[in-house]
Amino acid sequence: MSAEKRSALMSRIRGRDTGPEKRMREILQRLGVDFTEQDRGLPGRPDFVLVEPRLVILVDGDFWHGWRFDEWKHKLSSDWRRKIQSNIRRDRRNRTALRADGWTVVRVWEHQLERSTPQVRRRLRDNLRRIAAARGLAKAAEPATEDA
């Protein structure tokens, strides 16, 4: 692929409001929880922040964030390998910093939202209930049930 074609292709990749983020937004709305998006005040600017239960949701693209990177990194040029490895290290630092600040971090991969949305919903509900039980938060204990 020429540099010009690659540049045109890369310019179409969105940094926010991606398909997976839209699906997550819909899940959170159906669960009836209050959230903010892209909080610049937190490490890594998490995609979704639920302030009251102190839960952040990171919606990570499989390619950019290195899902099973060791299995396919050999197919990439050294520049791309360095870029993805850098993303993986940055993601790890951000998750560590968030946890150190008392946040529960839920990482959801692009393929999970595409293939198993009900599982993602259950995982979020379970996390909210667990946090609520541990912290005595009534509202987060029973998010709206949405299994469709």
N, CA, C and O of each residue as an XYZ file, in Angstrom:
592
protein
N       0.848     -1.172      0.000
C       0.000      0.000      0.000
C       0.895      1.236      0.000
O       1.871      1.311      0.747
N       0.559      2.174     -0.822
C       1.364      3.391     -0.897
C       1.152      4.232      0.359
O       0.153      4.082      1.064
N       2.097      5.107      0.620
C       1.999      5.989      1.784
C       0.767      6.882      1.674
O       0.117      7.182      2.676
N       0.452      7.305      0.450
C      -0.705      8.165      0.222
C      -2.011      7.433      0.543
O      -2.892      7.985      1.203
N      -2.127      6.195      0.075
C      -3.329      5.398      0.355
C      -3.446      5.101      1.848
O      -4.533      5.178      2.421
N      -2.328      4.764      2.466
C      -2.339      4.477      3.905
C      -2.770      5.712      4.683
O      -3.563      5.612      5.620
N      -2.256      6.868      4.303
C      -2.619      8.108      4.975
C      -4.113      8.384      4.841
O      -4.764      8.790      5.804
N      -4.652      8.163      3.647
C      -6.088      8.371      3.435
C      -6.903      7.408      4.291
O      -7.913      7.795      4.879
N      -6.467      6.165      4.360
C      -7.159      5.162      5.169
C      -7.103      5.528      6.651
O      -8.121      5.482      7.342
N      -5.936      5.885      7.131
C      -5.768      6.199      8.547
C      -6.553      7.447      8.949
O      -6.999      7.553     10.091
N      -6.724      8.385      8.031
C      -7.449      9.613      8.357
C      -8.929      9.352      8.612
O      -9.610     10.180      9.216
N      -9.427      8.207      8.157
C     -10.838      7.874      8.370
C     -11.090      7.160      9.694
O     -12.241      6.914     10.054
N     -10.039      6.829     10.412
C     -10.200      6.144     11.691
C     -10.534      7.172     12.764
O      -9.820      8.158     12.946
N     -11.622      6.924     13.462
C     -12.105      7.867     14.462
C     -11.407      7.638     15.795
O     -11.104      6.503     16.163
N     -11.157      8.715     16.504
C     -10.551      8.621     17.825
C     -11.579      8.515     18.929
O     -11.283      8.024     20.018
N     -12.788      8.975     18.652
C     -13.868      8.885     19.630
C     -15.183      8.744     18.895
O     -15.277      8.998     17.694
N     -16.191      8.335     19.636
C     -17.518      8.077     19.080
C     -17.460      6.985     18.010
O     -18.126      7.057     16.977
N     -16.648      5.988     18.293
C     -16.505      4.845     17.396
C     -17.727      3.941     17.516
O     -18.542      4.112     18.422
N     -17.851      2.997     16.620
C     -18.953      2.039     16.689
C     -19.019      1.332     18.031
O     -20.090      1.268     18.633
N     -17.893      0.792     18.523
C     -17.932      0.147     19.839
C     -18.343      1.110     20.966
O     -19.065      0.714     21.881
N     -17.892      2.360     20.906
C     -18.289      3.332     21.928
C     -19.785      3.616     21.853
O     -20.435      3.780     22.886
N     -20.332      3.676     20.654
C     -21.778      3.884     20.508
C     -22.552      2.721     21.111
O     -23.573      2.925     21.768
N     -22.065      1.491     20.888
C     -22.730      0.323     21.476
C     -22.660      0.361     23.003
O     -23.633      0.033     23.681
N     -21.511      0.758     23.538
C     -21.382      0.845     24.994
C     -22.303      1.925     25.555
O     -22.935      1.726     26.592
N     -22.380      3.053     24.882
C     -23.269      4.129     25.323
C     -24.709      3.619     25.403
O     -25.424      3.908     26.362
N     -25.122      2.868     24.400
C     -26.476      2.312     24.388
C     -26.683      1.341     25.557
O     -27.731      1.363     26.204
N     -25.699      0.503     25.824
C     -25.793     -0.432     26.954
C     -25.966      0.343     28.258
O     -26.836      0.015     29.064
N     -25.148      1.362     28.465
C     -25.221      2.138     29.705
C     -26.556      2.861     29.830
O     -27.122      2.934     30.921
N     -27.061      3.393     28.721
C     -28.358      4.057     28.754
C     -29.462      3.072     29.111
O     -30.355      3.392     29.895
N     -29.403      1.875     28.538
C     -30.413      0.857     28.845
C     -30.321      0.373     30.288
O     -31.327     -0.009     30.885
N     -29.119      0.390     30.842
C     -28.957      0.023     32.249
C     -29.450      1.131     33.177
O     -29.646      0.908     34.371
N     -29.646      2.316     32.623
C     -30.174      3.423     33.412
C     -29.173      4.052     34.369
O     -29.559      4.584     35.409
N     -27.891      3.994     34.025
C     -26.871      4.585     34.897
C     -26.434      5.943     34.351
O     -26.459      6.184     33.144
N     -26.038      6.816     35.263
C     -25.519      8.124     34.871
C     -24.035      7.988     34.563
O     -23.297      7.328     35.293
N     -23.606      8.620     33.476
C     -22.199      8.530     33.092
C     -21.781      9.777     32.345
O     -22.606     10.511     31.802
N     -20.481      9.998     32.331
C     -19.895     11.031     31.485
C     -18.939     10.327     30.536
O     -18.593      9.161     30.726
N     -18.520     11.057     29.514
C     -17.631     10.469     28.513
C     -16.345     11.273     28.393
O     -16.329     12.492     28.566
N     -15.264     10.554     28.092
C     -13.968     11.158     27.772
C     -13.535     12.182     28.826
O     -13.257     13.334     28.493
N     -13.478     11.774     30.069
C     -13.116     12.668     31.168
C     -11.630     13.010     31.100
O     -10.775     12.167     31.370
N     -11.339     14.240     30.741
C      -9.947     14.687     30.584
C      -9.200     14.777     31.913
O      -7.970     14.831     31.933
N      -9.931     14.794     33.008
C      -9.296     14.918     34.316
C      -8.765     13.613     34.882
O      -8.132     13.604     35.938
N      -9.018     12.518     34.192
C      -8.569     11.209     34.673
C      -7.484     10.647     33.762
O      -7.453     10.955     32.570
N      -6.597      9.826     34.313
C      -5.526      9.241     33.492
C      -6.076      8.488     32.280
O      -6.944      7.626     32.416
N      -5.569      8.818     31.115
C      -5.963      8.135     29.889
C      -7.287      8.589     29.300
O      -7.718      8.060     28.275
N      -7.940      9.555     29.927
C      -9.243     10.050     29.460
C     -10.191      8.877     29.171
O     -10.501      8.602     28.012
N     -10.649      8.191     30.221
C     -11.503      7.009     30.027
C     -12.720      7.307     29.160
O     -13.259      8.414     29.179
N     -13.140      6.302     28.402
C     -14.271      6.470     27.492
C     -15.558      6.779     28.243
O     -16.319      7.658     27.839
N     -15.807      6.054     29.345
C     -17.026      6.243     30.123
C     -16.678      6.249     31.604
O     -15.904      5.419     32.081
N     -17.268      7.207     32.326
C     -17.001      7.354     33.750
C     -18.327      7.384     34.498
O     -19.199      8.203     34.207
N     -18.467      6.486     35.460
C     -19.612      6.464     36.355
C     -19.091      6.980     37.688
O     -18.444      6.249     38.437
N     -19.378      8.252     37.979
C     -18.741      8.942     39.093
C     -19.125      8.342     40.439
O     -18.249      8.055     41.254
N     -20.415      8.148     40.688
C     -20.869      7.705     42.008
C     -20.277      6.358     42.428
O     -19.801      6.239     43.557
N     -20.289      5.353     41.575
C     -19.643      4.113     42.019
C     -18.133      4.089     41.759
O     -17.468      3.098     42.064
N     -17.588      5.180     41.194
C     -16.151      5.251     40.855
C     -15.740      4.098     39.946
O     -14.833      3.325     40.254
N     -16.436      4.013     38.821
C     -16.162      2.968     37.838
C     -15.873      3.624     36.496
O     -16.614      4.503     36.053
N     -14.801      3.197     35.856
C     -14.495      3.677     34.510
C     -14.555      2.499     33.552
O     -14.213      1.370     33.902
N     -14.994      2.789     32.344
C     -15.083      1.771     31.302
C     -14.195      2.212     30.150
O     -14.347      3.305     29.604
N     -13.273      1.344     29.798
C     -12.378      1.592     28.674
C     -12.836      0.708     27.527
O     -12.863     -0.516     27.656
N     -13.194      1.314     26.415
C     -13.602      0.570     25.226
C     -12.408      0.587     24.282
O     -12.081      1.617     23.691
N     -11.764     -0.564     24.149
C     -10.508     -0.631     23.407
C     -10.650     -1.384     22.094
O     -11.180     -2.495     22.050
N     -10.168     -0.759     21.029
C     -10.137     -1.404     19.726
C      -9.115     -2.531     19.727
O      -8.026     -2.394     20.284
N      -9.468     -3.632     19.106
C      -8.601     -4.814     19.109
C      -7.223     -4.514     18.519
O      -6.209     -4.926     19.081
N      -7.178     -3.807     17.404
C      -5.892     -3.522     16.760
C      -5.083     -2.508     17.564
O      -3.950     -2.785     17.957
N      -5.659     -1.342     17.805
C      -4.911     -0.242     18.401
C      -4.427     -0.534     19.806
O      -3.397     -0.007     20.229
N      -5.156     -1.367     20.537
C      -4.784     -1.635     21.927
C      -4.168     -3.013     22.117
O      -3.866     -3.405     23.244
N      -3.979     -3.751     21.026
C      -3.170     -4.960     21.052
C      -3.814     -6.220     21.591
O      -3.163     -6.986     22.302
N      -5.092     -6.457     21.266
C      -5.718     -7.715     21.676
C      -4.931     -8.881     21.080
O      -4.771     -8.960     19.863
N      -4.445     -9.775     21.920
C      -3.650    -10.936     21.502
C      -2.497    -10.530     20.566
O      -2.235    -11.174     19.550
N      -1.845     -9.472     20.940
C      -0.796     -8.878     20.117
C       0.302     -9.867     19.747
O       0.795     -9.855     18.619
N       0.683    -10.716     20.684
C       1.767    -11.672     20.413
C       1.443    -12.612     19.258
O       2.349    -13.139     18.613
N       0.160    -12.822     18.994
C      -0.236    -13.738     17.922
C      -0.114    -13.125     16.525
O       0.015    -13.854     15.542
N      -0.153    -11.796     16.431
C      -0.141    -11.190     15.096
C       0.904    -10.094     14.906
O       0.980     -9.499     13.831
N       1.704     -9.821     15.923
C       2.686     -8.737     15.787
C       3.709     -9.006     14.691
O       4.249     -8.067     14.106
N       3.980    -10.270     14.407
C       4.970    -10.612     13.374
C       4.535    -10.150     11.980
O       5.359    -10.072     11.068
N       3.255     -9.845     11.813
C       2.744     -9.392     10.515
C       2.946     -7.890     10.298
O       2.707     -7.384      9.202
N       3.379     -7.188     11.328
C       3.494     -5.736     11.266
C       4.926     -5.292     10.995
O       5.890     -6.002     11.281
N       5.026     -4.096     10.436
C       6.351     -3.488     10.294
C       6.853     -3.120     11.688
O       6.077     -3.080     12.643
N       8.132     -2.856     11.798
C       8.694     -2.514     13.113
C       8.069     -1.227     13.663
O       7.885     -1.098     14.873
N       7.741     -0.276     12.778
C       7.102      0.964     13.234
C       5.748      0.684     13.876
O       5.436      1.216     14.941
N       4.950     -0.150     13.224
C       3.630     -0.484     13.773
C       3.764     -1.288     15.058
O       2.995     -1.082     15.997
N       4.719     -2.191     15.113
C       4.931     -2.963     16.350
C       5.247     -2.018     17.508
O       4.693     -2.151     18.599
N       6.144     -1.063     17.255
C       6.494     -0.094     18.304
C       5.272      0.718     18.736
O       5.067      0.956     19.926
N       4.472      1.138     17.771
C       3.285      1.943     18.084
C       2.314      1.162     18.969
O       1.857      1.676     19.990
N       1.999     -0.070     18.588
C       1.051     -0.865     19.369
C       1.643     -1.203     20.736
O       0.935     -1.155     21.742
N       2.926     -1.541     20.785
C       3.576     -1.820     22.073
C       3.533     -0.594     22.983
O       3.337     -0.711     24.193
N       3.718      0.572     22.389
C       3.634      1.812     23.157
C       2.214      2.008     23.695
O       2.034      2.405     24.846
N       1.220      1.732     22.871
C      -0.174      1.836     23.315
C      -0.448      0.886     24.480
O      -1.101      1.260     25.455
N       0.054     -0.337     24.373
C      -0.155     -1.339     25.427
C       0.465     -0.863     26.740
O      -0.155     -0.986     27.797
N       1.680     -0.322     26.682
C       2.339      0.190     27.893
C       1.572      1.377     28.477
O       1.373      1.453     29.689
N       1.148      2.293     27.626
C       0.386      3.461     28.081
C      -0.918      3.019     28.734
O      -1.287      3.520     29.797
N      -1.621      2.074     28.092
C      -2.877      1.569     28.660
C      -2.646      0.982     30.050
O      -3.423      1.233     30.971
N      -1.586      0.207     30.197
C      -1.272     -0.414     31.493
C      -1.002      0.659     32.550
O      -1.492      0.562     33.675
N      -0.224      1.680     32.190
C       0.052      2.782     33.134
C      -1.239      3.474     33.553
O      -1.447      3.757     34.733
N      -2.102      3.744     32.580
C      -3.355      4.433     32.888
C      -4.254      3.597     33.792
O      -4.831      4.126     34.742
N      -4.382      2.306     33.514
C      -5.210      1.436     34.366
C      -4.648      1.380     35.784
O      -5.399      1.420     36.759
N      -3.327      1.289     35.891
C      -2.686      1.253     37.207
C      -2.957      2.544     37.971
O      -3.275      2.504     39.159
N      -2.833      3.689     37.301
C      -3.070      4.986     37.944
C      -4.527      5.125     38.379
O      -4.805      5.620     39.471
N      -5.449      4.693     37.537
C      -6.870      4.770     37.890
C      -7.169      3.919     39.125
O      -7.854      4.368     40.044
N      -6.657      2.703     39.141
C      -6.887      1.819     40.299
C      -6.259      2.408     41.563
O      -6.840      2.324     42.645
N      -5.082      2.999     41.424
C      -4.415      3.611     42.580
C      -5.242      4.767     43.140
O      -5.168      5.064     44.332
N      -6.028      5.417     42.283
C      -6.899      6.516     42.707
C      -8.258      6.025     43.197
O      -9.138      6.832     43.495
N      -8.434      4.706     43.284
C      -9.677      4.164     43.830
C     -10.772      3.866     42.824
O     -11.917      3.634     43.210
N     -10.441      3.869     41.541
C     -11.431      3.575     40.510
C     -11.449      2.079     40.213
O     -10.410      1.417     40.223
N     -12.629      1.566     39.951
C     -12.755      0.222     39.396
C     -12.654      0.385     37.890
O     -13.337      1.229     37.310
N     -11.819     -0.406     37.258
C     -11.590     -0.294     35.818
C     -12.173     -1.515     35.124
O     -11.831     -2.653     35.447
N     -13.056     -1.265     34.169
C     -13.612     -2.331     33.339
C     -13.127     -2.085     31.922
O     -13.413     -1.048     31.324
N     -12.400     -3.040     31.401
C     -11.891     -2.935     30.034
C     -12.746     -3.825     29.143
O     -12.900     -5.020     29.397
N     -13.298     -3.225     28.100
C     -14.136     -3.967     27.162
C     -13.496     -3.858     25.785
O     -13.217     -2.764     25.296
N     -13.271     -5.007     25.176
C     -12.652     -5.051     23.857
C     -13.714     -4.925     22.769
O     -14.862     -5.339     22.934
N     -13.293     -4.347     21.667
C     -14.147     -4.165     20.491
C     -14.872     -5.459     20.118
O     -16.082     -5.435     19.893
N     -14.169     -6.572     20.049
C     -14.797     -7.826     19.621
C     -15.838     -8.310     20.630
O     -16.783     -9.001     20.251
N     -15.682     -7.961     21.899
C     -16.677     -8.354     22.896
C     -17.989     -7.626     22.659
O     -19.062     -8.211     22.804
N     -17.906     -6.354     22.296
C     -19.119     -5.590     22.011
C     -19.782     -6.054     20.725
O     -21.005     -6.007     20.600
N     -18.980     -6.500     19.774
C     -19.534     -6.955     18.501
C     -20.177     -8.330     18.614
O     -21.187     -8.598     17.964
N     -19.595     -9.207     19.443
C     -20.028    -10.609     19.456
C     -20.855    -11.013     20.663
O     -21.644    -11.954     20.578
N     -20.694    -10.329     21.777
C     -21.377    -10.802     22.986
C     -21.858     -9.650     23.862
O     -21.467     -9.531     25.023
N     -22.711     -8.805     23.289
C     -23.246     -7.660     24.019
C     -23.959     -8.072     25.304
O     -23.777     -7.405     26.322
N     -24.766     -9.145     25.308
C     -25.411     -9.538     26.576
C     -24.396     -9.850     27.682
O     -24.634     -9.530     28.846
N     -23.282    -10.463     27.327
C     -22.238    -10.743     28.323
C     -21.641     -9.451     28.864
O     -21.363     -9.344     30.059
N     -21.444     -8.477     27.994
C     -20.899     -7.186     28.427
C     -21.875     -6.532     29.398
O     -21.461     -6.012     30.434
N     -23.173     -6.552     29.071
C     -24.192     -5.983     29.965
C     -24.159     -6.659     31.334
O     -24.175     -5.988     32.366
N     -24.114     -7.992     31.336
C     -24.073     -8.734     32.608
C     -22.818     -8.378     33.409
O     -22.875     -8.201     34.626
N     -21.708     -8.278     32.722
C     -20.450     -7.939     33.395
C     -20.535     -6.566     34.058
O     -20.083     -6.388     35.190
N     -21.112     -5.601     33.354
C     -21.259     -4.263     33.931
C     -22.213     -4.282     35.116
O     -21.923     -3.698     36.160
N     -23.354     -4.952     34.956
C     -24.317     -5.060     36.059
C     -23.674     -5.712     37.278
O     -23.854     -5.246     38.403
N     -22.929     -6.786     37.054
C     -22.271     -7.482     38.165
C     -21.264     -6.571     38.869
O     -21.186     -6.561     40.098
N     -20.502     -5.812     38.094
C     -19.545     -4.874     38.690
C     -20.257     -3.804     39.497
O     -19.827     -3.469     40.600
N     -21.345     -3.262     38.955
C     -22.090     -2.227     39.673
C     -22.661     -2.768     40.975
O     -22.614     -2.090     42.001
N     -23.191     -3.959     40.945
C     -23.750     -4.563     42.167
C     -22.652     -4.839     43.192
O     -22.837     -4.598     44.385
N     -21.523     -5.339     42.731
C     -20.411     -5.630     43.636
C     -19.902     -4.353     44.299
O     -19.655     -4.326     45.505
N     -19.747     -3.301     43.506
C     -19.280     -2.020     44.046
C     -20.296     -1.481     45.042
O     -19.931     -1.019     46.123
N     -21.569     -1.540     44.674
C     -22.622     -1.025     45.546
C     -22.638     -1.771     46.873
O     -22.774     -1.160     47.932
N     -22.500     -3.069     46.816
C     -22.503     -3.867     48.044
C     -21.308     -3.505     48.922
O     -21.435     -3.407     50.143
N     -20.158     -3.309     48.302
C     -18.945     -2.994     49.059
C     -18.984     -1.589     49.645
O     -18.415     -1.343     50.709
N     -19.643     -0.679     48.967
C     -19.633      0.726     49.396
C     -20.957      1.194     49.964
O     -21.074      2.338     50.403
N     -21.949      0.332     49.961
C     -23.248      0.708     50.502
C     -23.984      1.734     49.657
O     -24.696      2.583     50.193
N     -23.822      1.664     48.352
C     -24.497      2.602     47.455
C     -25.808      1.997     46.976
O     -25.811      0.962     46.310
N     -26.905      2.628     47.308
C     -28.209      2.071     46.945
C     -28.480      2.172     45.451
O     -28.909      1.191     44.843
N     -28.243      3.324     44.847
C     -28.606      3.530     43.441
C     -27.859      2.588     42.505
O     -28.457      2.039     41.579
N     -26.588      2.395     42.727
C     -25.801      1.546     41.836
C     -26.087      0.070     42.049
O     -25.732     -0.763     41.214
N     -26.732     -0.259     43.173
C     -26.957     -1.667     43.484
C     -27.911     -2.326     42.508
O     -27.752     -3.504     42.188
N     -28.878     -1.600     42.040
C     -29.876     -2.202     41.160
C     -30.070     -1.379     39.895
O     -31.075     -0.681     39.760
N     -29.125     -1.450     38.970
C     -29.344     -0.775     37.692
C     -30.525     -1.421     36.991
O     -30.866     -2.572     37.264
N     -31.138     -0.687     36.099
C     -32.261     -1.234     35.342
C     -31.834     -2.532     34.682
O     -30.706     -2.649     34.205
N     -32.720     -3.495     34.653
C     -32.371     -4.767     34.015
C     -32.752     -4.701     32.557
O     -33.890     -4.388     32.207
N     -31.802     -4.996     31.728
C     -31.997     -4.960     30.275
C     -31.234     -6.121     29.694
O     -30.012     -6.060     29.558
N     -31.936     -7.170     29.351
C     -31.274     -8.353     28.814
C     -31.508     -8.538     27.329
O     -31.013     -9.505     26.749
N     -32.236     -7.655     26.708
C     -32.532     -7.809     25.274
C     -31.364     -7.389     24.434
O     -31.433     -7.451     23.206
